[in-house]
């Protein structure tokens, strides 16, 4: 449960993935929306979801360790 009246709250949660582009495609197919960056759309280095659950954003970042 998020307490939205508190001054401190969770803003962004980072998650590592071996293939950012493929993960974004799978999540978009399930209705998750992503923020377009200033340099273009999602790339292989990372992606950021639109705000969910009272302002929480999820950031996908490339992590080679996730391939194992």
C-alpha positions in Angstrom: 0.0 0.0 0.0 1.4 3.4 -1.0 0.8 6.3 1.4 0.4 9.1 -1.1 0.0 11.8 1.6 3.5 11.3 2.8 6.3 13.6 1.6 8.5 10.6 0.8 7.5 8.0 -1.7 8.8 5.6 -4.2 9.4 7.3 -7.6 11.3 4.8 -9.7 12.2 1.1 -9.5 15.0 -0.2 -11.8 14.9 -3.7 -13.2 17.7 -5.4 -15.2 17.0 -7.3 -18.3 19.3 -9.0 -20.9 17.2 -7.6 -23.8 15.5 -4.3 -23.2 13.9 -4.1 -26.6 12.3 -7.6 -26.4 11.2 -7.0 -22.8 9.5 -3.7 -23.8 7.8 -5.5 -26.7 6.4 -8.1 -24.3 5.3 -5.6 -21.8 3.7 -3.3 -24.4 1.7 -6.4 -25.6 0.3 -6.6 -22.1 -0.7 -2.9 -22.1 2.3 -1.2 -20.4 3.0 2.2 -21.8 6.6 3.7 -22.1 7.9 7.2 -22.2 9.6 8.3 -25.4 13.1 9.8 -24.7 14.4 13.0 -26.2 16.7 11.1 -28.5 14.0 8.8 -29.8 12.1 5.7 -28.8 13.2 2.8 -26.6 16.8 1.6 -27.2 18.9 -1.3 -26.2 20.3 0.5 -23.1 17.0 1.2 -21.3 13.4 2.2 -21.2 11.1 4.0 -18.7 7.4 3.2 -18.2 4.8 5.9 -17.7 3.8 6.6 -14.1 1.8 3.8 -12.5 0.2 3.3 -9.1 0.4 6.9 -7.8 3.5 8.0 -9.6 5.8 5.0 -9.6 7.8 4.5 -12.8 9.7 1.3 -13.7 13.0 1.6 -15.5 14.3 -1.3 -17.6 18.1 -1.3 -17.9 20.4 -3.5 -19.9 22.1 -6.0 -17.6 24.3 -8.7 -19.1 24.1 -10.7 -15.9 20.4 -11.3 -16.6 21.3 -13.6 -19.5 22.3 -16.4 -17.2 
